[in-house]
């Protein structure tokens, strides 16, 4: 694999704004970049998706679910505490459908279901945890693009499940391999966790209609995917 072009994207600075994908009277859906925590509980910094969204739309917002700081993609906030409770109930009762893209080490089976219990929080008891996945593209450099669809919502579930089947996500500093990650930075220009929340479907709290929102693959992930030969159709190009 050739060394990465010096002009390849480097880690982005903490953003001062956030892209809004949708806003109505009950919810606002934003496109969270990698490296930005959802709220203060995930980080001790001063800039979060929550306050960036509040500042962008000029209205208080309420967290509904979380994405890991290093994960990019679709993130939903409610515009009232009542709507937040309704949506949180949807997430807890599994009526929400989430689709992620992950670049992983090796070549997973074409289709699979990872049924491997894990704790909801550190030190807690193991509970049911299930992730479906489909391998979309296999490169010639021992990296594959996988679509992951978690049926449950445990902390770091996709990251932990893919590591348990020996296909850790590229750039994962917690569950991956340091030497591999250094190679991905040097050869692919991958400076982030290669996990993107691409699609989210849920029942709208006021209309009761099923709504779906999608996030395009950001350049700091799309660039490395191009370098391994991922088809433009998978990149939305």
ABEGO torsion letter per residue (X at the ends): XBBBBAABBBBBBBBABBBBABBBAABBBBBBBBGBBABAAABABABBAAAAAAAAAGBBBBBABBBBAABBEBBBBBABAAAAAAAAAAAAAGABBBBBBBBBBEBBBABBBBBBBBBABBGBBBBBBBBBBBBABBBAAGBBBBBBBBABBBBGAAAAAAAAAGBBBBGBAAABBAAAAAAAAAAAGBABBBBBBABBBBBBAAAGBBBBBBBBBBAAAAAAAAAAGBBAAAAGX
